Each structure stands twice: as C-alpha cells, then as structure tokens.
C-alpha cells in the first residue's frame, strides 16, 4: 500500500546476523518516506550469546538524493538527544544536544520483539536505521527491523 509517496510498511533491515566485532551495518537500507508524517519501528532480535544486546541509530535525510545536499552539508543526519539546562533568574541557561544511539539488552535466549516510536517525520525524504551487536560482539545476534509509516 502506498501513502502519498511512501510505502506504508517497509523492511528497514532484513532478518540477518548483525556484523561481527560490534561493527555498524555497512549499508543500511535507504527507505523513501516523503510526505509521511511519522514512522514506528518494530524490532525482532534473537541474541547470539549470553549478554546479547544491540545498538540502533535512526538516520534521516531531507534530500531525495545525496547529491542534492549543499556544499559542506551532510546528506544524512542522526537522531539527537536534548538536555535542557537549569533555569535561574537573571542568568542565561546552557542546554546540550548530542548525537544519540539506543541500546537494547535481551532479557533471555528466546526471540524478543519491541516497538519504538512513533517518530515525527516532518520534511524527511529518506530514512535508514543502522545497527550493531553491542553485547556479545563475538556472537552477534539476529535482527530484523520493520518500518510502518503514517
């Protein structure tokens, strides 16, 4: 089914073992999602060994092609975390923003699934989700990610 320029459900990562040695996915799936208002991500993970966990990072692009990014600009940006500074009368506050990734730790050996989102998507043309094994890096788990747009 198509929703104004984007498939409503797309495979963000086919079910496969995560890269060895804790490396990020080398070529995450690029999904076109222009005009979508939000996306919800569905994760299915089976740890490869005791202590299995994985990291994921949502990356977005306001450009339909990498070549459309202006000189000096990055075509892809990553999710961020914002921490507001304290407020005191008569003093400016300093807040902090930093790029972010999220870690999911398995609770057992059986397959586990969870949902993340919805994520607001105003002015996003493309989205990708990269992942890596961060727990048992010598025994990477298997991960599948589904993206559902609205």
N, C-alpha and C positions, 0 to 999 in steps of 0.2 A: 504494500500500500504506500502511496506517495502523499506526503503532506507538504504542499507548497514548496517544492524544490528539494525535499529530502525524503528518503525512505524513512518511514516511521520506526522501523526496527532494523538495526544493522549489527553485524558481528564486529565488535571492536577488537577482539582478539580471539582467534580460533583456538579451540582446546588443544593445548600442547604443553610440553615441559617448558619451564622458564629457562633462560640461558644459564649456562654453568658459571660458577665462580662469582655469582652476585652481579653479573653484568646486566645493564638495562637492555630491553628489546632493541635490536639493531635497526629494525624498520617497522615501527608501529603502523597499524592500519590507518590510513587517512580517510575520514568519512566526511562527505559533503553534507552540510546541515543548514544551508542558507534558509532563512525565514523561520526556522524552528525557534520556538520561544524558550524551551527548556529541554533538558535531557536527563534521564535517570539511567544509572549504570547498574547492571546486575552481574555480580561476580560469582563464579563457581571455582573453588580451589580445593585441591587434594594435596596435602603436604607430602613431600618426598621422604622425609625422615623426621625423627623426633625434633621438636623445636622449630618446625617449618613455619615460615612466615613470608609474606611478600610485601613489597612496596609498590605503590602505583602513583602516577602523576598525570593529571589531565593537562593537555596542551591544546591551545586554540590558536586559530589564525583568522584575522579579519580580511585576509586576502584569498581569493579563489585559486591563485597560483603563487608560488614562491617568488616568481619573477616580478610580481606586482608590488612587492614591498619597496618603499622608497630607499634610496641610497642611505646606508648607515643604519637602517632599521632591520630588525629580525622578523622573519615571516611567521615564526611560531613563538608564542609566549606561554609561560607555565602558570599554574594556579598559584595563588599567593595567600599568605596569612597576614592578618592585620591585628595589631595590638595597640589599643588606644592608650595614650599617656595619661597620667594623673592630672586632675584639674585642681588648681589653686588660684584663688583670687589674685589678680594683678600680675600673673606670671604666664608666659606662653607655655603651652604643653608640647612635648615631643612624643609623637607616636612612631611606631615601627611597622614596616612592611617587609616581608621576606618571601622568596620563592618557597614553595611547600611541596612535599610529597607525604603520602599517608602509608602507614604500615598496618597490615592485618596479620594477626597471630592466630594460627589454627588452635582450636581447643582439643582436637583429637585426631585420630588417624583417618576417620571416615571423611567422605566428601562434605564440604561445607559451602553454603551459599549465603550471600548477603547483598543488600541493596545500598546504593549511595546516591543521594540526590533527593529531589531534583536540583539541577544546576541551571541557573538562569543563563540564557544564550544570546542576549541582545547583541546584534552586529557581528556574530560569529559566522564565518563562511565554512570553516573546516575544523574538525576536532579529531584528536587522536589520544590514546591512553597508552602510556608506556609502563612496563612493569619489570620487576626483577625479584629473584629469590633473595631474601634478606635474613632468613632464619638458618636453615640447614643448607648453606651455599654449596656444600659438597654433594647434596642430594636434592636437587631442585624439584619443587612440586609442579603440579599441572594446574594451569589457569585458563579459564575461558571468561570473556567479558562480552556482554550484550549491551547495546545502547538503544534506548527507546526514547524517541523524540515526541514532543507535543507542541 
